[in-house]
C-alpha cells in the first residue's frame, strides 16, 4: 500500500475517517476558511492566488538568505533545461508574503490603488521535523496591506482581524505578544550590542546560534535551545536602541490596541523568523492543552522595505498569517459540527425508485441537501443508514404513498413521523431546517 509522504496527511470528511482525529476533519478547516473570508470582506480585503512554486531567488532575497527557512527548510529543485541550456531553480513556497509582494510589483498594483489589501488561503511547504501541529505541507490564511502609509492603525487593524477570526472560531486562552524590531537605523546598533555581549561567550551558545552570530545575530533571540536562554535573557532590550520614530510608532500601536480592547504582552525577545520585518511584530499563542508545544497560532508584522528589496518602488507593508492546522487543533470539538444531509430519500419498490430520483432532483434544486439510497433494502435497514448518515429527515416512498400522494416524512431528530401531501413535503423541510 502506498501511503502519504512523511509528515503530510489527508484531510477527510469526518464520516470517512477511521481514526477519529478531529484535527484532520475537512469541515473544520472549511469553517475557519469561511469565517476568515467574512472577516476579510468586512475589512475590504480581496483574494489573491499565487503559484504554489516560485523562483528560488524570490525567497532568498525576500525572506532572507540566512534564515532557517531558506538554508534548511525549502523544497528546491532545478527545473528542466530551458532555451539557455540551464533550468530555473524553483521552490515550493514556504510562505506567501514574498509571493504576494512579487505579484504586487509584477502587476504594478500601486498604479491602480493607493492601498492594496490582499488575502490568501492555501498550502505552504517546509522541510521540517514533523510533530503534532507541524507538517511539511501545512495551510495558512494570511493577508497583506501594501501601499504608501505605515500608520500604526494599520498594524492594529491586522491584529484585530486575526483576533476576530480566532474568536469566531471559538478559541479562548489566547495571548497576544507584541514587540518592535526597529528599522534600518535602529537594528545595526542593536546587532552591535548583541555581538559585543556574546563575543566572549560563543562556546556557551548552541550550534545554530553560533552560526547566527556570524550571519544574523538578531535571529539568536528566536532560538528555542535551552542552553541559549540565559544568554538571551541577559541581552539588553531593543528599546534601549530605538530612535524617536520607532518609539513613537510602537507606543501608538500599544495605545490603539488598548483603545480596541485587545490586551497584549510586550515581549522584548520576539523577533519572528523572517528578515523582512521592520517595527511592529506580533504573535498569537494558545494555552489550550490540545495544542501542545506548537502553540503559536498566528503571527506577522510590518515590512516596509520588502517590496523595494524585490525590485519594486518604496512601499509600506503589513501582513500576517494564521497556521490553519494549528487553529483547527485548538478549536473546541463542538465548534464545527459536520454538515449532514437534510433529507434521506428511501424508496420501496421499482416504481417508487423512479419517483424518488425526481424528488431528490427537485430538493437539490431548491437548495436542500438530499441523498438518494440507490440500493434496494428493507425499510428498517434504510432508516438505520439514514440515522448513521445524520440526516434530519427521512422521506419514505412506497407503493401506498404513490397511490395516495401522501408521503411519509420522518423527523429523525424527534422520532416523529408525518403524512404530508406530495406537494408540501419540500416546503415542510425547508421551513423546519431554516429554524
Buried (B, 14 or more C-beta within 10 A) or exposed (E): EEEEEEBBBEBBEBEEBEEEEBBBBBBBBEBBBEBBBEBBEEBEBEEBEBEBBBBBBBBBBBBBBBBBBBEEBBBBEEEEEEEEEEEBEBBBBBBBBBBBBBBBBEEEBBEEEEBBBBBBBBBBBBBBEBEBBBBBBBBBBBBBBBBEEBBBEBBBBBBBBBBBBBEBBBBEEBBBBBBBBBBEEBBEBBBEBBEEBBEEEEEEBBEBBBBBBEEBBBBBBBBEBEEBEEBBEEBEEBBEBBEEBBBEBBEBBBEBBEEBEBEBEEBBBBBBBBBBBBBBBBBBBBEBEBBBEBBBBBBBBBBBBBBBBBEBEEBBBBBBBBBBBBBBBBBEEEBBEBEBBBBBBBBBBEBBBEBBEEBBEEBEEEEBBBBBBEEEBEEEEBBEBBEEBBBBBBBBBBEEBBEEEBBBBBBBEEEEEBEBEBEEBBEBBBEBBEE
